[in-house]
Amino acid sequence: MAMQPRPPSAAFGWLVVLLLCVGQVISMLDRQVLNLLVEPVKADLGLSDVQISLLQGLALTLFYALAAVPLGRMADSGSRTAVIAGGALLFGLATFGSGLALGFATLFLARLAVGVGEATLTPAGVSLIGDAVDPRWVGRAIALFIGCSFVGSGLALIIIGGVLDALDRAGTITLPLIGAVADWRAAFMLAALPALAFALAMLLLPEPPRRISAGDDRLPASAAWAWMRAHPGAIVPLLVGLPLLGAAQFALNAWAPTLFIRIHGWTPGEIGRAFGLLVMIGSTGGVLAGGALADWLRAKGRTDAPLLVCAGAALLAAPFAFAFTRVDGAAALWLLAPAVTLGAMPFGAGPSALALIAPNRLRAQLMALYMLLANLVGGGGGPTSVALLTDRAFADPMRLPDSIAIVVPLAMLAGAAALLLGRPAFARHSA
């Protein structure tokens, strides 16, 4: 039997978590910047809401359908730090390229490459945390890592909103070798720069040794599918329910800023500051609370704790997600706050469930599969479902609140139902 490697120090483990959290913020800055630029991009490139939703969702998630699981396999068998560094370099360059887009096709291709950021960062990052951090703290460490994506989303809204206000006051922006650029193009280019520094930092980070358990060595590529076939009751509800909850959250993050701009007349800077702070504080707090609550309930003997936390939070969030679309201005923001906070809790509790039940050498592959589904169903389906209702069913851009009121609560309720059905099998497997 293989000997266990000496575990990393607690300081090194939390250094890994800190660096990955910085990367998560940078990844989300590049990924979410479009959500505050919907109206100027639509006007400049002549796009519809459906095309915008494809740039927000499908363009980022299509890469998952092609390469997320192979990248997970690469992270399980090779250097996870190198995988993350390569992804960061590519999504930084792609975000800069988004600012040079000439139309829908070129912007779609650039956004497709941005999807590499999450496709490499999250599966490999969760695997790194699983080996670098004391197992007693893995739930909270992963929740902190996932929660930083919401910090990045909030910072993107605040920073880009402020940058757009500053660019608007500055007048025409002229860049060396490029010439005069629109404000939204400059915003994309500025958002790309931190990714390059993060790529270098990941290359300098030592790879932590893997914890070894029986049967972890030399697993074939088919091992993940064989493991899932052997444990369908434990894994399938996670791979169905969590992506549905992701669809609700992706739809809120994608379209809530546009709702305030289009319906309530707020400026990008105003909603950027307000919604950005809400996402930074509420969503991040929700993710951390979800992970901590799941850890606490497990310590009390609730082996189904991650699923229970996810489903309960979604059921509580759904009424608020409906109500904020029915009122105006500041009241809408106050009702949106609990929907965003409660809706984020599954992002802390849910991924920790995968880390707790998956064998070490399958952990990144199963996380990659989860991210594939979460992004295809959540990132692709959530925003596009809202846009399809607005453009096709209602055929009126001012009916955006009605589209959100239908898609988001229904996705929350369906996801909660799937997770509740999976609780008994998950509890038996993780006992």
Backbone torsions as a table, in degrees:
resi	resn	phi	psi	omega
1	MET	NA	136.4	-178.7
2	ALA	-65.0	140.5	178.9
3	MET	-79.1	144.0	176.6
4	GLN	-69.6	133.4	174.1
5	PRO	-69.2	157.4	177.5
6	ARG	-63.4	127.4	-177.3
7	PRO	-67.5	148.6	176.9
8	PRO	-64.2	161.0	176.2
9	SER	-69.2	158.2	178.0
10	ALA	-61.2	-37.2	-179.3
11	ALA	-64.1	-43.1	178.9
12	PHE	-64.7	-41.0	-179.6
13	GLY	-58.2	-45.3	-178.6
14	TRP	-76.9	-22.6	171.0
15	LEU	-65.4	-41.3	176.2
16	VAL	-60.0	-46.4	180.0
17	VAL	-60.8	-43.9	-179.4
18	LEU	-61.0	-45.8	-179.0
19	LEU	-65.7	-40.7	177.7
20	LEU	-65.1	-34.4	177.4
21	CYS	-65.8	-40.2	175.8
22	VAL	-60.8	-43.4	177.6
23	GLY	-62.4	-37.8	178.8
24	GLN	-63.7	-41.1	177.6
25	VAL	-61.4	-46.2	-178.9
26	ILE	-64.7	-42.1	178.9
27	SER	-59.6	-44.9	-179.5
28	MET	-70.8	-31.4	175.6
29	LEU	-59.2	-46.4	179.3
30	ASP	-70.5	-35.6	-174.3
31	ARG	-75.5	-37.8	-170.6
32	GLN	-97.1	-3.5	-174.4
33	VAL	-59.4	-32.0	-178.4
34	LEU	-62.5	-28.8	-174.5
35	ASN	-62.0	-24.1	177.3
36	LEU	-97.8	-3.1	-177.5
37	LEU	-111.0	15.1	-174.4
38	VAL	-56.5	-52.0	-173.9
39	GLU	-66.4	-47.2	178.6
40	PRO	-66.7	-35.0	178.2
41	VAL	-67.5	-42.9	176.8
42	LYS	-57.8	-46.1	-176.6
43	ALA	-67.7	-41.6	-174.9
44	ASP	-74.1	-39.1	-176.0
45	LEU	-102.1	-2.9	177.6
46	GLY	67.9	46.4	-175.8
47	LEU	-101.2	158.7	174.4
48	SER	-96.2	171.7	175.8
49	ASP	-61.2	-38.1	179.7
50	VAL	-64.0	-43.7	178.0
51	GLN	-63.8	-40.2	176.0
52	ILE	-60.7	-43.2	-179.4
53	SER	-63.4	-33.9	176.8
54	LEU	-67.3	-35.2	175.9
55	LEU	-70.7	-34.5	178.1
56	GLN	-73.5	-33.0	-171.8
57	GLY	-116.5	-75.1	-171.4
58	LEU	-58.2	-40.7	-178.9
59	ALA	-59.8	-33.2	179.6
60	LEU	-84.0	-28.0	-173.1
61	THR	-96.9	-17.4	-179.0
62	LEU	-60.3	-35.3	178.5
63	PHE	-59.9	-36.1	178.8
64	TYR	-59.7	-41.4	-179.0
65	ALA	-62.9	-26.6	-176.4
66	LEU	-95.3	-35.9	-166.2
67	ALA	-138.2	-2.8	-175.2
68	ALA	-62.7	-46.6	-178.8
69	VAL	-66.7	-44.7	173.7
70	PRO	-58.1	-36.4	176.4
71	LEU	-67.2	-35.8	174.7
72	GLY	-63.3	-41.7	176.6
73	ARG	-61.5	-40.7	178.1
74	MET	-62.0	-41.6	179.5
75	ALA	-68.7	-32.5	178.8
76	ASP	-71.8	-25.9	-173.6
77	SER	-112.0	-14.4	-175.9
78	GLY	-129.1	-154.2	-177.7
79	SER	-81.1	114.3	179.9
80	ARG	-71.2	-34.8	179.5
81	THR	-65.9	-37.7	178.3
82	ALA	-68.8	-38.0	177.8
83	VAL	-60.5	-45.0	-179.2
84	ILE	-66.5	-41.6	-179.2
85	ALA	-62.0	-44.3	178.7
86	GLY	-62.2	-41.1	177.9
87	GLY	-63.9	-40.9	-179.4
88	ALA	-63.6	-41.5	178.4
89	LEU	-60.8	-43.4	-176.9
90	LEU	-70.0	-42.4	-177.6
91	PHE	-72.4	-25.2	174.2
92	GLY	-67.4	-46.7	178.2
93	LEU	-63.5	-36.8	-178.9
94	ALA	-68.6	-36.8	177.8
95	THR	-65.2	-40.7	175.3
96	PHE	-60.8	-41.3	178.8
97	GLY	-64.5	-27.2	177.1
98	SER	-60.0	-32.7	178.7
99	GLY	-71.7	-11.5	179.3
100	LEU	-103.0	2.3	-174.1
101	ALA	-60.1	141.9	-179.7
102	LEU	-101.3	-12.8	-178.4
103	GLY	-175.3	-169.6	-176.3
104	PHE	-61.1	-44.6	-174.5
105	ALA	-63.4	-46.8	-178.4
106	THR	-69.8	-36.0	177.1
107	LEU	-69.0	-36.0	177.3
108	PHE	-61.9	-44.1	-179.8
109	LEU	-64.0	-41.1	178.8
110	ALA	-65.1	-42.4	178.9
111	ARG	-67.9	-31.1	175.3
112	LEU	-58.8	-43.6	179.5
113	ALA	-69.5	-30.7	176.6
114	VAL	-60.3	-32.2	179.5
115	GLY	-59.0	-19.6	176.3
116	VAL	-59.4	-32.1	-178.4
117	GLY	-53.4	-56.1	179.0
118	GLU	-72.4	-33.7	-178.1
119	ALA	-61.3	-30.4	177.2
120	THR	-94.2	-39.9	-168.2
121	LEU	-71.2	-48.0	-171.7
122	THR	-71.1	-51.4	179.4
123	PRO	-61.5	-47.2	-179.6
124	ALA	-68.1	-35.2	178.9
125	GLY	-65.9	-43.5	177.5
126	VAL	-62.2	-40.7	178.0
127	SER	-63.2	-42.2	177.2
128	LEU	-60.3	-46.1	-179.7
129	ILE	-61.8	-40.4	179.8
130	GLY	-59.2	-27.7	179.8
131	ASP	-98.8	-22.0	-174.7
132	ALA	-94.5	-21.4	-172.5
133	VAL	-111.4	144.6	175.3
134	ASP	-52.7	131.0	-177.9
135	PRO	-53.7	-27.5	179.8
136	ARG	-67.9	-18.9	-176.9
137	TRP	-113.5	7.0	-175.4
138	VAL	-61.1	-42.6	-179.2
139	GLY	-57.7	-46.9	-179.7
140	ARG	-71.4	-35.1	178.7
141	ALA	-65.6	-43.4	178.4
142	ILE	-67.5	-38.6	177.3
143	ALA	-61.6	-40.1	177.6
144	LEU	-63.6	-43.7	179.6
145	PHE	-61.5	-50.7	179.7
146	ILE	-65.2	-38.3	-178.4
147	GLY	-62.7	-28.8	179.6
148	CYS	-67.2	-17.7	173.4
149	SER	-63.7	-34.0	178.3
150	PHE	-74.8	-33.2	172.9
151	VAL	-60.0	-43.8	178.1
152	GLY	-62.4	-41.2	177.9
153	SER	-62.2	-43.9	179.0
154	GLY	-65.6	-43.8	177.7
155	LEU	-61.7	-37.4	178.3
156	ALA	-59.3	-46.0	-179.6
157	LEU	-64.3	-43.4	-178.9
158	ILE	-69.0	-49.8	-176.1
159	ILE	-67.3	-49.3	-177.7
160	ILE	-66.8	-36.3	175.0
161	GLY	-60.0	-45.5	177.4
162	GLY	-65.6	-40.2	178.3
163	VAL	-62.9	-42.1	179.1
164	LEU	-63.7	-40.3	176.1
165	ASP	-61.8	-43.3	-179.8
166	ALA	-66.7	-41.6	179.0
167	LEU	-64.7	-36.4	178.7
168	ASP	-64.2	-39.4	178.1
169	ARG	-71.7	-29.0	-175.9
170	ALA	-76.8	-18.4	-177.9
171	GLY	84.2	-147.8	-176.9
172	THR	-67.9	131.4	179.0
173	ILE	-102.5	125.6	179.4
174	THR	-118.1	124.4	-178.3
175	LEU	-109.9	146.5	177.5
176	PRO	-58.8	137.8	177.1
177	LEU	70.6	-14.9	-177.0
178	ILE	-109.0	-40.0	-178.5
179	GLY	94.7	-157.6	-177.8
180	ALA	-71.2	135.4	180.0
181	VAL	-132.2	150.7	175.2
182	ALA	-69.5	159.6	-177.7
183	ASP	-57.8	-42.0	-176.6
184	TRP	-67.2	-30.7	177.2
185	ARG	-68.0	-43.6	177.8
186	ALA	-62.0	-36.2	179.5
187	ALA	-63.1	-43.4	176.2
188	PHE	-59.3	-45.4	-176.2
189	MET	-64.0	-41.3	179.4
190	LEU	-67.8	-36.2	-179.0
191	ALA	-66.6	-19.9	-175.5
192	ALA	-79.2	-23.5	-167.2
193	LEU	-64.8	-41.6	-177.1
194	PRO	-63.1	-23.0	-177.8
195	ALA	-62.1	-32.0	-177.8
196	LEU	-67.6	-41.0	177.8
197	ALA	-66.4	-37.7	178.8
198	PHE	-65.5	-39.2	178.4
199	ALA	-59.4	-42.8	179.0
200	LEU	-65.3	-41.7	-179.9
201	ALA	-61.8	-39.4	179.0
202	MET	-67.1	-34.2	177.1
203	LEU	-66.1	-29.3	-179.2
204	LEU	-85.5	-12.8	-177.2
205	LEU	-78.0	128.0	176.2
206	PRO	-65.5	143.0	177.5
207	GLU	-76.5	120.6	178.8
208	PRO	-70.0	148.5	177.9
209	PRO	-66.3	148.8	179.7
210	ARG	-83.3	138.5	170.9
211	ARG	-74.8	136.2	-174.5
212	ILE	-108.8	134.6	172.4
213	SER	-130.0	165.4	-175.7
214	ALA	-56.7	129.8	176.9
215	GLY	83.3	5.8	-178.0
216	ASP	-81.3	-22.2	-172.6
217	ASP	-79.1	142.6	169.0
218	ARG	53.9	44.4	178.2
219	LEU	-75.4	134.4	178.3
220	PRO	-72.1	165.7	-178.1
221	ALA	-61.4	-27.7	-178.6
222	SER	-80.2	-3.2	-173.7
223	ALA	-64.2	-36.4	-179.4
224	ALA	-62.9	-42.9	179.6
225	TRP	-67.6	-38.1	177.9
226	ALA	-64.2	-40.6	179.6
227	TRP	-64.5	-41.0	179.6
228	MET	-67.0	-37.7	177.4
229	ARG	-64.8	-30.2	179.4
230	ALA	-79.7	-18.8	-176.9
231	HIS	-133.6	52.6	-174.6
232	PRO	-65.1	-36.9	-177.6
233	GLY	-66.3	-26.6	-179.4
234	ALA	-86.2	-36.2	-171.1
235	ILE	-97.3	-35.8	-173.8
236	VAL	-62.7	-44.8	177.9
237	PRO	-58.7	-34.7	176.5
238	LEU	-65.9	-41.6	-176.3
239	LEU	-78.0	-8.9	174.1
240	VAL	-103.1	-51.0	-173.9
241	GLY	-68.5	-45.7	-177.8
242	LEU	-64.0	-42.0	175.2
243	PRO	-61.8	-35.1	177.0
244	LEU	-64.7	-41.3	175.6
245	LEU	-65.8	-34.2	175.4
246	GLY	-63.8	-36.5	178.7
247	ALA	-59.8	-40.9	179.2
248	ALA	-63.3	-45.6	-176.9
249	GLN	-70.7	-39.5	176.6
250	PHE	-61.0	-42.7	-179.4
251	ALA	-63.4	-42.1	178.1
252	LEU	-62.2	-49.5	-177.7
253	ASN	-64.1	-34.6	-177.0
254	ALA	-74.0	-40.5	-167.9
255	TRP	-111.1	-16.4	179.2
256	ALA	-60.0	-45.7	177.6
257	PRO	-59.5	-41.0	179.4
258	THR	-65.7	-35.3	176.7
259	LEU	-58.3	-46.2	-178.7
260	PHE	-68.2	-35.1	178.9
261	ILE	-72.9	-47.8	-173.9
262	ARG	-76.7	-41.2	-172.8
263	ILE	-94.3	-43.7	-173.8
264	HIS	-99.3	-4.3	174.6
265	GLY	77.4	19.8	178.4
266	TRP	-75.6	153.7	174.0
267	THR	-84.0	160.8	175.6
268	PRO	-56.4	-38.1	178.7
269	GLY	-64.8	-41.0	-179.3
270	GLU	-64.6	-50.9	-178.7
271	ILE	-72.8	-28.3	176.3
272	GLY	-61.4	-46.3	179.3
273	ARG	-67.7	-45.4	-175.4
274	ALA	-69.7	-52.8	-178.1
275	PHE	-71.9	-32.6	177.0
276	GLY	-61.6	-45.4	176.9
277	LEU	-64.1	-39.0	178.7
278	LEU	-61.6	-45.1	179.8
279	VAL	-67.2	-43.9	-178.9
280	MET	-61.1	-45.8	-175.5
281	ILE	-86.5	-52.2	-174.9
282	GLY	-70.5	-50.9	-177.5
283	SER	-67.7	-44.3	179.1
284	THR	-63.1	-43.9	176.7
285	GLY	-61.8	-38.5	178.4
286	GLY	-64.2	-42.4	179.3
287	VAL	-63.8	-46.9	-179.9
288	LEU	-64.0	-40.2	178.1
289	ALA	-64.9	-38.4	178.3
290	GLY	-61.1	-46.9	178.4
291	GLY	-65.3	-43.9	-179.1
292	ALA	-66.3	-40.8	179.9
293	LEU	-65.3	-40.1	177.5
294	ALA	-63.8	-41.9	177.4
295	ASP	-62.8	-41.8	-178.4
296	TRP	-65.6	-44.2	179.3
297	LEU	-65.7	-36.7	176.4
298	ARG	-64.3	-40.0	177.8
299	ALA	-63.6	-26.1	177.7
300	LYS	-86.7	2.3	176.3
301	GLY	101.7	2.5	178.3
302	ARG	-86.9	93.9	-178.5
303	THR	-69.8	-15.9	176.6
304	ASP	-94.0	16.4	-171.1
305	ALA	-54.9	-46.4	-177.8
306	PRO	-59.0	-41.0	-179.4
307	LEU	-70.8	-37.4	179.9
308	LEU	-63.9	-43.4	179.4
309	VAL	-64.6	-45.0	-179.0
310	CYS	-60.8	-49.2	-177.0
311	ALA	-66.4	-43.4	-178.9
312	GLY	-63.0	-42.4	179.7
313	ALA	-64.2	-40.5	-179.8
314	ALA	-64.6	-41.1	179.6
315	LEU	-64.3	-35.3	178.5
316	LEU	-74.7	-31.2	-176.0
317	ALA	-76.8	-32.1	-171.5
318	ALA	-55.1	-45.7	-179.8
319	PRO	-61.8	-36.7	179.0
320	PHE	-69.5	-35.9	178.8
321	ALA	-63.4	-31.3	175.4
322	PHE	-77.2	-45.1	-170.6
323	ALA	-66.3	-33.7	-174.9
324	PHE	-67.2	-21.3	179.0
325	THR	-82.0	-7.9	-175.5
326	ARG	-97.7	-5.9	-176.1
327	VAL	-125.5	175.4	-173.9
328	ASP	-108.1	156.1	165.1
329	GLY	51.4	-129.3	-174.5
330	ALA	-61.7	-35.0	178.7
331	ALA	-61.2	-37.9	178.1
332	ALA	-63.2	-39.9	-179.9
333	LEU	-66.2	-39.3	178.8
334	TRP	-64.8	-37.9	178.0
335	LEU	-76.0	-28.3	177.2
336	LEU	-68.0	-30.8	-175.0
337	ALA	-56.8	-52.8	178.9
338	PRO	-66.6	-30.9	177.6
339	ALA	-63.4	-42.9	-180.0
340	VAL	-69.8	-42.6	-177.4
341	THR	-67.0	-52.3	179.5
342	LEU	-66.1	-37.2	-179.6
343	GLY	-66.4	-19.9	179.3
344	ALA	-85.5	-18.0	-176.0
345	MET	-57.9	-38.2	177.6
346	PRO	-62.7	-22.1	178.9
347	PHE	-71.9	-19.3	174.2
348	GLY	-90.7	-44.1	-176.6
349	ALA	-79.4	-35.6	-173.0
350	GLY	-65.8	-55.0	179.8
351	PRO	-60.1	-31.0	178.1
352	SER	-64.5	-27.4	177.4
353	ALA	-63.8	-40.4	178.0
354	LEU	-65.8	-41.9	-179.8
355	ALA	-64.9	-30.5	-177.3
356	LEU	-77.0	-32.4	-174.5
357	ILE	-102.1	-13.7	-174.1
358	ALA	-89.0	139.2	171.1
359	PRO	-60.1	151.7	-173.2
360	ASN	-54.1	-50.4	-174.1
361	ARG	-76.0	-0.2	174.6
362	LEU	-113.1	-4.6	-170.4
363	ARG	-61.4	-47.8	-177.9
364	ALA	-68.6	-35.3	179.2
365	GLN	-66.3	-43.2	178.8
366	LEU	-68.4	-35.8	175.6
367	MET	-66.3	-37.6	177.7
368	ALA	-64.9	-39.9	177.4
369	LEU	-64.3	-42.0	176.0
370	TYR	-60.0	-45.3	-179.9
371	MET	-65.4	-35.2	176.1
372	LEU	-58.6	-51.2	-178.7
373	LEU	-68.7	-40.3	-179.9
374	ALA	-61.7	-35.1	-178.5
375	ASN	-85.8	-34.8	175.8
376	LEU	-68.8	-49.5	-179.5
377	VAL	-76.6	-45.7	-176.5
378	GLY	-80.2	-64.0	-177.3
379	GLY	-65.9	-36.6	179.1
380	GLY	-85.1	-48.5	-174.4
381	GLY	-75.1	-37.7	-176.3
382	GLY	-61.9	-63.7	-179.8
383	PRO	-61.1	-37.8	-177.3
384	THR	-71.3	-33.9	175.9
385	SER	-61.0	-42.0	177.1
386	VAL	-63.2	-45.9	-177.9
387	ALA	-65.9	-38.4	179.1
388	LEU	-63.7	-41.2	176.7
389	LEU	-63.0	-43.2	-177.5
390	THR	-66.4	-48.6	-175.4
391	ASP	-78.8	-39.3	-170.2
392	ARG	-103.1	-51.4	-176.7
393	ALA	-72.4	-49.3	-179.3
394	PHE	-91.0	-26.0	-178.9
395	ALA	51.5	41.5	-177.0
396	ASP	-155.9	113.1	-178.6
397	PRO	-61.2	-22.2	179.5
398	MET	-78.1	-5.1	175.3
399	ARG	-91.3	13.3	177.9
400	LEU	-52.2	-42.2	178.0
401	PRO	-59.0	-37.5	179.3
402	ASP	-66.8	-37.9	178.8
403	SER	-63.5	-44.5	178.6
404	ILE	-64.0	-40.4	-177.6
405	ALA	-64.3	-24.9	178.4
406	ILE	-86.2	-50.9	-170.6
407	VAL	-70.2	-48.3	-169.4
408	VAL	-68.3	-52.5	179.4
409	PRO	-62.1	-38.4	179.8
410	LEU	-63.9	-39.9	177.6
411	ALA	-64.6	-39.6	178.3
412	MET	-63.1	-45.3	-178.5
413	LEU	-66.6	-41.2	180.0
414	ALA	-66.2	-41.7	178.5
415	GLY	-64.1	-42.2	178.3
416	ALA	-61.9	-40.9	179.9
417	ALA	-61.7	-43.5	179.8
418	ALA	-62.4	-42.4	-179.0
419	LEU	-68.5	-38.7	178.9
420	LEU	-65.2	-34.8	176.9
421	LEU	-66.5	-27.9	-177.8
422	GLY	-89.5	-4.5	-176.1
423	ARG	-57.5	-48.0	-176.2
424	PRO	-60.2	-45.8	-178.5
425	ALA	-67.3	-39.6	178.6
426	PHE	-63.6	-41.7	-179.6
427	ALA	-62.7	-40.3	179.2
428	ARG	-66.0	-39.8	-175.7
429	HIS	-72.5	-35.5	-174.4
430	SER	-94.1	0.9	-178.7
431	ALA	-64.6	NA	NA
